[in-house]
């Protein structure tokens, strides 16, 4: 029967401190962030590790990861904890110390969890999955695990072709996990209660139509293409049907968030406006696997933003979605948030913007909030090519939109293009640089030195899109086309960046591959491949050697496929009909466009017929708002305050900027109205003295801030300590003269150290002349003065 996990004690802080000394960015591994959830072991029936195959900074930026953490921890008896891929320095120390990879919340080894769930976000993280399992004391292949090992599952967008990693997972969930994950937990509890074996649990999971159990599917070779597809052993016609969250309910979005100490890639409040995109861009996998379009109620969006700002202390909000400006209440929503953002010093960003979806009013509002850079994605340089990919964006719309952007005050525009698209010619490629040149010329009418950041990526024909049958351009052809773009750029103000062709090639192979690639992934991992998507770690030669060793030819997966060939992912049913994808492919070859879902009638792709029967796919509420006379916002006189605090335990690994962010957000969570600087990019008026080194505790640290309001000292201390983790605590707070900063008077720091018992006198006596006197005391303490980065006795 499946192993009943014992209640394990977490790794003691003292051992973690020894482990994390001399580790780069140790704050990634300490946990204890404000908002993290640690449950009493006695109340836990099922313990789940939510695993992400990249670093903390990247994993904590994914909204879906945060949504699952919130939903699962609301289930009685269930504890969801987090674990991320360790950097290579920690990996080495884990191996040398004999310790296992552990969770951030309770610090227990991965092997002691009941379920480990990986979120598959991109293919170049596959080797990290194997590494995390191995470091957690778990066999990397499902077939090698016994009753005592955790159930290893996966989900996420990359799971829509799970075959390259399918032998490493016991089960794979397809679709929106908000509803489905709880069903997995229920099935696991059933197996526990009935003392079922691991095999019986897998059979139980296989009964769920959205769960793929690879061990219960056999490999079927397509003799024409040489690729392998999969077929259920007991039910040959069985398809794994994507689970669709039919509507966004209020409880389907976190009411609280974990607030990272480390600066994450998306270090802000992210609120999902909609899921799915009706534009029908033929290259975009997300546009098909997330259909139909579902919108969150606009009043709910505003409530979430305002409440999360109060609870988190973030001063930036991101409105996310595949196409946020297509949100039916977008303009109304932004207008309703404008005054609140000005008053609270909250800025707004958008995950992406379409030029044909922005009115003058919206551009002006966004311009008044933030002008760091405006991102647009024409994707192709010529009108013909944009018709092929169904981008539905004309040259006139691009020109008109860019004029509005520069006129509103932006100086930097980021452009995204692809090369290697189906039917692409050299003329289409040259059109990329021509369009970039034209946009730069428009910018010169509004600013003397416009900046254009041009990003060019290699097109990958992704599964479940109309282009899934197309060939992918080889590396040498991609490099040749990159040269065409580069030579066509006329202005130094246009900076071109591109994704390494060899990494795009590898991503293409892994995204279009079959089950044989598991041998390649395991082999290259054994040879030391890690973080393959990072430029510091890319090693094409290592992958080539792994392909040669396993006898797998990567070119097979890059070639064009016949519509009659079996594809490796055909057992995964997204709801979109194969007939529809083929019709869109034919339109692409004829450079004909199709209307999108929001603009035209139902395209009959099959999703709504299969899953959304009597419900509207789009269900947003737009409230009518009358024009109100806006009164200028006035703040009372600002005052300066001096705050002393402690930094203890694992929080010694907080860096200076981690502390600044953490304290600033704690102040905002406590309801303190921070004063902000004036000018282009307002900053909160908070000042810290020169930082002490990472790894040192602080028993009397301090900072100053300016505020328009502050309660009495005791109330302030209480509020702040309620909004800080236990290793950080406020000692005192006092009002000081605005013109006399105490921080400015700091000339040095005082350090103390307790010497471990058993340390030989001669080991240290040569370093300090006063050592003999100090050594004779009961509790030896060294006082060191640090000035100008030099340590003196």
C-alpha positions in Angstrom: 0.0 0.0 0.0 1.1 3.6 -0.4 3.4 4.6 2.4 1.9 6.6 5.3 4.4 9.5 5.8 5.7 10.0 9.2 5.6 13.5 10.8 9.1 14.8 10.0 10.9 17.5 11.9 12.3 20.2 9.7 16.0 20.9 9.3 17.2 23.0 12.4 18.1 26.6 11.7 21.6 25.9 13.0 22.2 23.3 10.3 20.7 25.6 7.6 23.1 28.4 8.6 26.1 26.1 8.1 24.6 24.9 4.8 23.9 28.4 3.5 27.2 30.1 4.5 29.2 31.1 1.4 26.2 30.4 -0.9 25.3 32.9 -3.6 21.9 34.6 -2.8 21.1 32.5 0.3 17.8 34.5 0.8 16.4 32.1 -1.9 16.5 29.2 0.5 15.4 30.5 3.9 11.6 30.8 3.6 9.7 32.5 6.3 8.4 35.3 4.1 5.4 37.4 5.2 2.3 35.5 4.0 3.9 32.1 3.8 1.8 29.3 5.5 3.1 26.8 8.0 0.6 24.4 9.3 0.7 22.3 12.5 1.9 18.8 11.6 -0.8 17.2 13.7 -3.4 18.7 11.5 -2.0 17.6 8.2 -3.2 14.5 6.3 -1.7 15.2 2.9 1.5 17.2 2.5 2.2 18.6 -1.0 5.4 20.2 -2.4 4.7 22.7 -5.2 7.9 22.4 -7.2 9.2 24.9 -9.8 12.0 23.9 -12.2 13.9 27.2 -12.0 15.2 29.6 -9.3 13.1 31.2 -6.6 13.1 34.6 -8.4 11.5 33.1 -11.5 9.2 30.6 -9.9 7.7 33.2 -7.4 6.8 35.3 -10.4 4.3 32.8 -11.9 0.8 33.7 -10.9 -0.5 30.2 -11.4 2.0 28.9 -8.8 0.7 31.5 -6.3 -3.0 30.6 -7.1 -2.4 26.9 -6.4 -0.5 27.7 -3.2 -3.5 29.7 -1.9 -6.2 27.2 -3.0 -4.5 24.1 -1.6 -3.7 25.6 1.7 -7.4 26.5 2.2 -8.3 22.8 2.1 -8.5 21.3 5.6 -5.9 18.7 6.3 -3.7 19.8 3.3 -0.4 21.6 3.5 1.1 23.0 0.4 4.7 24.1 0.6 7.2 25.4 -2.0 10.5 24.2 -3.4 12.6 25.7 -6.2 15.6 24.5 -8.2 18.8 25.2 -6.2 21.7 27.0 -7.9 24.8 24.9 -8.5 26.6 26.1 -5.4 23.8 24.8 -3.1 23.5 21.6 -5.1 27.2 20.9 -4.3 26.8 21.6 -0.6 23.7 19.4 -0.4 25.6 16.6 -1.9 28.7 17.0 0.2 26.7 17.3 3.4 24.4 14.4 2.7 21.3 16.6 3.1 18.3 16.4 0.8 16.6 19.3 -1.0 13.9 20.7 1.4 10.7 22.8 1.3 10.8 26.5 2.3 8.0 26.3 4.8 8.7 23.4 7.2 12.2 22.7 5.9 11.5 19.0 5.5 13.1 16.8 2.7 11.2 16.3 -0.5 11.2 12.5 0.1 8.9 13.0 3.1 6.1 14.6 1.1 3.0 12.7 -0.1 2.7 14.5 -3.4 5.2 16.6 -5.4 3.6 18.7 -8.2 5.8 20.3 -10.8 4.6 23.3 -12.9 6.0 22.8 -16.4 6.4 26.3 -17.8 9.2 25.8 -20.4 11.1 22.9 -21.9 14.6 24.1 -21.1 13.9 23.4 -17.4 13.5 19.6 -17.9 17.0 18.7 -16.6 16.3 20.7 -13.4 13.3 18.5 -12.7 15.5 15.4 -12.7 18.0 17.2 -10.5 15.4 18.3 -8.0 14.1 14.8 -7.7 17.6 13.3 -7.3 18.5 15.9 -4.7 15.3 15.1 -2.9 16.2 11.5 -2.6 13.6 10.3 -5.1 14.3 8.1 -8.2 13.9 10.1 -11.4 11.9 7.5 -13.3 8.4 6.5 -12.2 9.1 2.8 -12.8 11.9 2.9 -10.1 9.8 4.3 -7.3 8.4 2.2 -4.5 5.5 2.5 -2.2 7.4 4.8 0.2 8.1 7.5 -2.5 5.9 10.5 -3.1 3.5 10.7 -6.0 5.2 12.8 -8.7 2.7 14.8 -10.8 2.9 17.6 -13.3 0.8 20.3 -15.0 1.1 23.6 -16.8 1.3 24.7 -20.4 4.2 22.4 -21.4 2.2 19.4 -20.2 0.2 19.6 -23.4 3.0 17.6 -25.0 4.3 15.7 -21.9 6.0 12.9 -23.9 9.6 13.9 -23.5 9.3 13.8 -19.7 6.4 11.4 -19.3 8.6 8.5 -17.9 9.6 10.8 -15.0 6.0 11.4 -13.8 3.4 9.2 -12.2 0.6 11.3 -13.4 0.1 14.5 -15.5 -2.9 16.8 -15.2 -4.1 18.6 -18.4 -5.8 22.0 -18.1 -6.7 24.5 -15.5 -5.6 23.1 -12.1 -7.8 25.3 -9.9 -10.6 22.6 -9.9 -8.6 19.5 -10.9 -5.9 19.5 -8.2 -8.4 19.0 -5.4 -9.7 15.9 -7.2 -6.1 14.5 -7.2 -6.0 15.0 -3.5 -9.3 13.3 -3.0 -8.1 10.3 -5.0 -4.9 10.2 -2.9 -6.9 10.2 0.3 -9.1 7.4 -1.0 -6.0 5.4 -1.7 -4.7 6.1 1.8 -8.0 5.2 3.5 -8.3 1.9 1.5 -4.7 1.0 1.8 -4.2 0.8 -2.0 -0.9 0.1 -3.6 1.0 2.6 -5.8 -0.2 0.8 -8.9 -3.8 0.9 -7.7 -3.5 4.6 -7.0 -2.3 5.1 -10.6 -5.3 3.2 -11.9 -7.6 5.3 -9.7 -6.0 8.5 -11.2 -6.4 7.1 -14.7 -10.2 7.1 -14.2 -10.2 10.9 -14.2 -10.6 12.2 -17.8 -8.1 15.0 -17.3 -5.3 12.9 -15.8 -2.7 11.2 -17.9 -0.9 8.2 -16.3 2.0 7.4 -18.7 2.6 4.0 -17.3 -0.9 2.9 -18.4 -0.2 3.9 -22.0 1.9 2.1 -24.6 4.2 3.4 -27.3 3.0 3.2 -30.9 5.5 3.9 -33.7 4.4 5.7 -36.8 6.5 4.0 -39.5 6.2 6.8 -41.9 7.4 9.6 -39.7 9.5 7.5 -37.3 7.9 9.2 -34.3 6.1 7.5 -31.4 2.6 8.4 -30.2 0.9 7.0 -27.1 -2.2 4.8 -26.7 -4.1 3.6 -23.6 -3.4 0.0 -22.9 -6.9 -0.8 -21.7 -8.9 1.8 -23.8 -7.1 2.5 -27.1 -9.5 5.3 -28.0 -9.0 7.1 -24.7 -8.1 10.8 -24.9 -7.0 13.0 -22.0 -9.5 15.9 -22.1 -8.4 19.4 -21.0 -10.1 20.6 -17.8 -11.5 24.1 -18.3 -12.3 26.5 -15.5 -15.6 27.7 -17.0 -15.8 31.0 -15.1 -13.7 33.1 -12.8 -15.2 33.0 -9.3 -14.2 35.2 -6.5 -12.6 32.3 -4.7 -10.5 31.3 -7.7 -7.9 34.1 -7.0 -5.7 34.5 -4.0 -6.9 36.9 -1.3 -3.4 36.8 0.2 0.1 36.5 -1.3 3.5 35.4 -0.1 5.7 38.5 -0.2 9.2 37.5 -1.3 12.3 39.0 0.2 14.4 38.5 -2.9 13.6 40.7 -5.9 11.6 38.5 -8.3 11.2 38.9 -12.1 7.6 40.0 -11.6 7.9 41.8 -8.3 4.4 43.2 -8.1 0.7 42.4 -7.7 -0.5 40.4 -10.7 -4.2 40.3 -11.4 -5.5 38.1 -14.2 -8.1 40.1 -16.2 -8.9 37.2 -18.5 -7.8 33.7 -19.6 -7.7 32.7 -23.2 -7.4 34.9 -26.3 -9.8 35.0 -29.2 -7.4 36.7 -31.6 -6.5 33.4 -33.3 -2.8 34.1 -34.0 -1.7 30.8 -35.7 1.7 30.7 -34.1 0.5 31.1 -30.5 0.1 27.9 -28.5 -1.3 29.7 -25.5 -4.0 31.2 -27.8 -5.4 27.6 -28.4 -4.7 25.7 -25.2 -6.4 28.4 -23.1 -9.6 28.8 -25.1 -12.3 29.9 -24.6 -12.0 33.5 -23.5 -13.1 34.0 -19.9 -13.1 37.4 -18.2 -13.0 38.3 -14.5 -15.7 40.6 -13.3 -14.4 44.2 -13.4 -15.6 45.0 -9.9 -13.8 41.9 -8.6 -10.6 43.0 -10.3 -10.7 46.4 -8.6 -11.5 44.9 -5.2 -8.6 42.5 -5.6 -6.2 45.2 -6.6 -7.1 47.5 -3.7 -7.2 44.7 -1.1 -4.0 43.1 -2.2 -2.2 46.5 -2.1 -3.2 46.9 1.5 -2.3 43.3 2.4 1.0 43.1 0.5 2.5 46.6 0.5 3.4 46.3 -3.2 3.4 49.7 -5.0 3.0 48.2 -8.5 0.1 46.2 -10.1 0.3 44.3 -13.3 -2.9 43.6 -15.3 -2.2 40.2 -17.0 -3.7 38.1 -19.7 -2.8 37.0 -23.2 -4.2 40.2 -24.6 -5.2 42.6 -21.7 -6.4 45.4 -23.9 -9.0 43.1 -25.4 -10.6 42.9 -21.9 -14.1 44.2 -22.6 -14.0 46.7 -19.7 -10.3 47.6 -20.1 -10.7 51.4 -20.6 -13.4 51.7 -17.9 -11.2 49.7 -15.5 -8.1 51.8 -16.0 -10.1 55.1 -15.7 -11.7 53.9 -12.4 -8.2 53.0 -11.0 -6.5 56.2 -12.0 -7.2 58.4 -9.0 -6.6 55.6 -6.5 -3.2 54.9 -8.1 -2.2 58.6 -7.8 -3.2 58.8 -4.2 -1.5 55.5 -3.1 1.6 55.9 -5.3 0.8 52.7 -7.1 2.0 52.2 -10.6 0.5 50.0 -13.3 2.1 47.7 -16.0 0.6 45.5 -18.6 1.8 42.1 -19.7 1.4 43.1 -23.3 -0.5 45.7 -25.4 -2.0 45.6 -28.9 -1.9 48.9 -30.9 -5.4 48.3 -32.2 -6.9 48.1 -28.7 -5.6 51.3 -27.2 -7.6 54.5 -27.2 -6.1 58.0 -26.7 -7.6 58.1 -23.2 -6.0 54.8 -22.1 -2.6 55.8 -23.5 -2.7 59.1 -21.7 -3.7 57.5 -18.4 -0.9 54.9 -18.7 1.5 57.7 -19.7 0.7 59.6 -16.6 1.5 56.5 -14.5 4.6 55.0 -16.0 6.7 55.6 -19.1 9.6 53.1 -18.7 9.0 51.5 -22.1 6.1 50.6 -24.3 6.1 47.0 -25.7 4.4 46.1 -28.9 4.6 42.9 -30.9 4.1 43.2 -34.7 5.7 39.7 -34.9 6.3 40.0 -38.7 7.7 42.8 -40.8 5.4 42.7 -43.8 1.6 42.8 -44.1 1.6 39.5 -46.1 3.5 37.8 -43.3 1.1 39.2 -40.6 -1.8 37.8 -42.7 -0.1 34.4 -42.8 0.1 34.3 -39.0 -3.3 35.9 -38.6 -1.9 38.8 -36.5 -4.6 41.1 -37.9 -2.5 44.2 -37.5 -2.1 46.6 -40.4 0.7 48.9 -41.3 -1.6 51.8 -40.8 -2.6 50.7 -37.3 1.1 50.3 -36.4 2.0 53.8 -37.7 -1.0 55.4 -36.0 -0.4 53.6 -32.7 3.3 54.5 -32.6 2.5 58.1 -33.3 0.2 58.1 -30.3 2.8 56.5 -28.1 5.6 58.9 -28.9 3.2 61.8 -28.7 2.2 60.7 -25.2 5.8 61.1 -24.0 7.4 57.7 -24.4 11.0 57.6 -25.6 11.6 53.8 -25.5 9.6 51.3 -27.6 10.3 47.6 -27.4 9.5 45.6 -30.6 9.1 41.8 -30.8 9.4 39.8 -34.0 9.9 36.2 -35.2 11.9 34.8 -38.0 11.5 31.3 -39.6 7.7 31.6 -40.0 5.9 29.4 -42.6 6.2 30.7 -46.2 8.6 33.4 -45.1 10.8 35.0 -47.7 13.9 37.1 -47.5 11.7 40.1 -48.3 9.6 39.4 -45.3 12.7 39.2 -43.1 14.0 42.5 -44.5 10.7 44.0 -43.6 11.5 43.6 -39.9 14.4 46.1 -40.1 12.5 48.4 -42.5 9.6 48.6 -40.0 12.0 49.2 -37.1 13.6 52.0 -39.1 10.2 53.6 -39.8 9.2 53.5 -36.2 12.5 55.2 -35.3 11.9 57.9 -37.8 8.5 58.5 -36.3 10.1 58.8 -32.9 12.5 61.5 -34.2 9.5 63.8 -34.7 8.8 63.8 -31.0 12.2 63.3 -29.3 15.7 63.9 -30.3 17.0 60.4 -29.3 14.3 57.8 -29.5 15.2 54.3 -28.4 14.1 51.1 -30.1 14.8 47.7 -28.5 14.3 45.1 -31.2 14.0 41.5 -30.0 14.0 38.8 -32.6 13.1 35.2 -31.7 13.1 32.0 -33.7 9.7 30.6 -34.6 8.9 27.2 -33.1 5.9 25.3 -34.6 4.3 24.4 -31.3 1.8 21.5 -30.7 -1.9 22.1 -30.9 -1.6 25.1 -33.3 -2.3 25.3 -37.0 1.4 25.3 -37.6 2.1 22.0 -35.6 2.7 20.1 -38.9 5.2 22.7 -40.2 9.0 22.3 -40.3 11.3 24.4 -38.1 14.1 26.4 -39.7 17.6 24.9 -39.1 20.1 26.9 -37.2 22.2 28.0 -40.1 19.2 29.4 -41.9 18.1 31.3 -38.8 21.6 32.8 -38.5 21.5 33.9 -42.1 18.2 35.6 -41.6 19.4 37.3 -38.5 22.1 38.8 -40.6 19.6 40.2 -43.0 17.8 42.0 -40.2 21.0 43.3 -38.6 22.4 44.7 -41.9 19.1 46.4 -42.6 19.1 48.6 -39.4 20.1 52.2 -40.2 20.2 53.9 -36.8 22.4 53.5 -33.8 19.3 54.1 -31.6 18.0 50.7 -32.6 19.4 47.9 -30.4 18.9 44.4 -31.7 18.8 41.3 -29.4 17.9 37.8 -30.4 17.4 34.4 -28.8 20.4 32.0 -29.4 19.4 29.8 -32.4 20.9 26.7 -30.8 18.7 27.2 -27.7 15.6 27.7 -29.9 16.5 24.5 -31.8 16.7 22.6 -28.6 13.5 24.1 -27.3 11.8 23.1 -30.6 13.0 19.5 -30.3 11.8 19.2 -26.7 8.5 20.8 -27.4 7.7 18.6 -30.5 9.4 15.4 -29.3 8.2 12.0 -28.3 8.9 9.6 -25.4 12.4 8.7 -26.7 13.7 12.1 -25.6 13.4 11.0 -22.0 16.6 9.0 -22.5 18.3 12.0 -24.0 17.2 14.3 -21.1 18.4 11.7 -18.5 21.7 11.2 -20.2 22.5 14.9 -20.5 21.4 15.5 -16.9 23.9 12.8 -15.8 26.6 14.6 -17.7 25.9 17.8 -15.8 23.3 19.8 -17.8 21.5 22.3 -15.6 19.6 25.5 -16.2 19.7 25.0 -20.0 17.8 28.2 -20.7 20.4 30.3 -18.9 23.2 31.8 -21.1 25.7 30.9 -18.4 24.9 27.3 -18.7 24.0 26.6 -22.3 26.0 23.7 -23.6 25.0 22.6 -27.1 27.9 20.1 -27.3 26.6 18.3 -24.2 23.2 17.8 -25.8 24.7 16.7 -29.1 26.8 14.1 -27.3 23.6 12.9 -25.5 21.7 12.6 -28.8 24.6 10.5 -30.2 24.9 8.3 -27.1 21.2 7.5 -27.1 20.9 7.2 -30.9 18.0 9.7 -31.1 18.1 12.0 -34.1 16.8 15.5 -33.3 16.2 16.4 -36.9 13.3 13.9 -37.0 11.3 16.3 -34.7 12.0 19.4 -36.8 10.8 18.1 -40.1 7.4 18.8 -41.7 4.7 16.2 -40.8 1.9 15.0 -42.9 -1.6 15.5 -41.7 -1.9 11.7 -41.8 1.0 11.1 -39.5 0.4 10.4 -35.8 1.8 13.2 -33.7 3.3 12.5 -30.2 0.7 14.6 -28.5 -2.5 13.4 -30.2 -3.7 11.6 -27.1 -4.1 15.1 -25.5 -7.4 16.7 -26.4 -7.5 20.5 -26.0 -11.0 20.7 -27.3 -9.9 22.4 -30.6 -10.8 20.2 -33.6 -8.1 18.9 -35.8 -10.3 19.9 -38.8 -10.3 23.5 -37.6 -6.5 23.6 -37.2 -6.0 22.2 -40.7 -8.4 24.8 -42.2 -6.4 27.6 -40.5 -3.2 26.1 -41.9 -4.6 26.2 -45.4 -5.7 29.8 -44.9 -2.2 30.7 -43.7 -0.7 29.2 -46.9 -3.0 31.5 -48.9 -2.2 34.5 -46.6 -5.8 34.8 -45.7 -6.9 36.0 -42.2 -9.7 34.8 -39.9 -11.8 36.9 -37.6 -11.1 36.4 -33.9 -13.7 35.3 -31.3 -14.4 38.8 -29.8 -14.6 40.5 -33.3 -16.6 38.0 -35.3 -19.0 35.1 -35.0 -18.0 31.8 -33.3 -15.2 30.3 -35.3 -16.4 26.7 -34.6 -13.1 25.6 -33.3 -14.8 23.1 -31.1 -13.9 24.3 -27.6 -17.3 25.9 -26.8 -19.2 23.0 -28.3 -17.4 20.6 -26.1 -17.1 22.3 -22.8 -19.1 25.6 -22.7 -22.7 24.7 -23.6 -25.2 27.1 -22.0 -22.7 29.6 -20.6 -21.3 32.7 -22.2 -17.5 32.4 -22.6 -17.2 36.1 -21.8 -18.9 37.3 -18.6 -17.5 40.6 -17.5 -19.4 43.4 -15.8 -18.8 47.0 -16.8 -20.3 49.5 -14.5 -21.3 52.9 -15.8 -19.5 55.7 -14.2 -20.4 59.3 -14.4 -17.8 61.9 -14.9 -16.8 63.3 -11.5 -15.1 66.6 -10.8 -11.6 65.6 -9.7 -10.2 67.5 -6.8 -6.5 67.8 -6.3 -5.1 65.4 -3.7 -3.5 67.2 -0.7 -1.3 65.5 1.8 -0.5 66.8 5.4 3.0 67.9 6.2 5.5 65.1 6.2 7.5 64.1 9.2 10.7 62.1 9.7 10.9 59.0 12.0 13.8 56.9 13.3 13.2 53.2 13.7 15.4 50.6 15.4 15.0 46.9 14.6 16.5 43.4 15.1 17.5 41.0 12.4 18.0 37.4 13.7 18.3 33.8 12.7 18.0 32.9 9.0 17.1 36.5 8.3 20.8 37.3 8.6 20.8 36.3 4.9 18.7 39.2 3.8 20.7 41.5 1.6 20.5 45.3 1.9 18.0 45.7 -0.9 16.0 42.8 0.4 15.7 44.7 3.7 14.8 48.0 2.0 12.0 46.3 0.0 10.8 44.3 3.0 10.6 47.3 5.4 9.0 49.5 2.7 6.2 47.0 2.1 5.8 46.4 5.8 5.2 50.1 6.3 2.6 50.2 3.5 0.9 47.1 5.0 0.8 48.8 8.4 -1.2 51.7 6.8 1.7 54.2 7.0 1.4 56.8 4.3 5.0 57.1 3.1 6.1 60.4 1.6 7.4 60.1 -2.0 10.0 62.0 -3.9 8.9 64.3 -6.8 9.8 64.0 -10.4 9.8 61.4 -13.2 10.0 58.2 -11.0 8.8 58.9 -7.4 10.5 56.8 -4.7 9.4 56.4 -1.1 11.4 58.5 1.3 13.1 55.8 3.3 16.9 55.8 4.1 19.1 53.0 5.5 22.7 53.3 6.7 25.5 51.5 4.9 24.7 47.8 4.9 26.3 45.2 7.2 27.6 42.1 5.3 25.1 39.3 4.4 25.3 36.5 6.9 25.5 38.8 10.0 22.8 39.2 12.6 21.9 42.7 13.7 20.8 43.5 17.2 20.4 47.2 16.8 19.8 48.1 13.2 17.9 51.2 12.1 16.5 53.2 9.3 14.6 56.5 8.8 11.5 57.3 6.8 9.3 60.3 6.0 5.5 60.0 6.4 2.3 62.0 6.3 0.8 60.0 9.1 2.1 57.8 11.9 0.4 56.5 15.1 2.0 56.7 18.5 5.2 54.7 19.0 3.7 51.7 20.8 0.9 51.3 18.2 3.4 51.7 15.4 5.7 49.0 16.8 2.7 46.7 17.2 1.5 47.2 13.7 4.9 46.8 12.2 5.7 43.6 14.1 2.3 42.2 12.9 3.5 42.8 9.4 7.0 41.4 9.6 8.2 37.8 9.9 9.4 36.7 13.3 13.1 37.1 12.5 12.6 40.9 12.0 11.2 42.9 14.8 10.9 46.6 15.6 12.4 47.8 18.8 11.6 51.5 18.9 10.4 54.4 16.8 10.8 58.1 17.5 10.1 61.4 15.7 13.2 63.3 14.7 13.9 66.7 13.0 13.4 66.5 9.3 16.6 68.4 8.7 18.8 66.2 10.9 19.2 62.7 9.6 20.8 60.2 12.0 21.7 58.0 9.1 24.0 60.7 7.7 26.0 60.6 10.9 27.0 56.9 10.7 30.7 56.4 10.3 31.1 52.7 11.1 29.6 49.6 12.6 30.4 47.5 15.7 30.6 43.7 15.3 30.7 41.0 18.0 31.4 37.3 17.7 31.1 34.4 20.1 34.0 31.9 19.7 33.1 28.3 19.5 34.3 26.1 22.3 37.3 23.9 21.5 39.0 26.5 19.2 42.7 26.4 19.8 44.3 29.6 21.1 47.2 29.4 18.6 44.8 29.3 15.7 43.7 32.8 16.3 46.2 34.5 18.5 48.3 35.8 15.6 45.4 38.0 14.4 44.6 40.1 17.3 47.1 41.6 19.8 44.4 41.8 22.5 43.3 38.2 22.1 44.8 36.8 25.3 42.8 39.2 27.5 39.6 38.5 25.7 40.2 34.7 25.7 40.4 34.6 29.4 36.9 36.0 29.8 33.9 33.7 30.4 32.1 34.6 27.2 34.8 35.8 24.8 33.6 38.7 22.6 35.6 40.6 19.9 34.7 44.2 19.2 35.7 45.2 15.7 35.3 48.7 14.3 34.6 48.8 10.5 35.5 52.0 8.7 35.9 52.6 5.0 35.8 48.8 4.3 38.8 48.2 6.6 38.6 46.2 9.8 40.7 47.3 12.7 41.0 46.0 16.3 
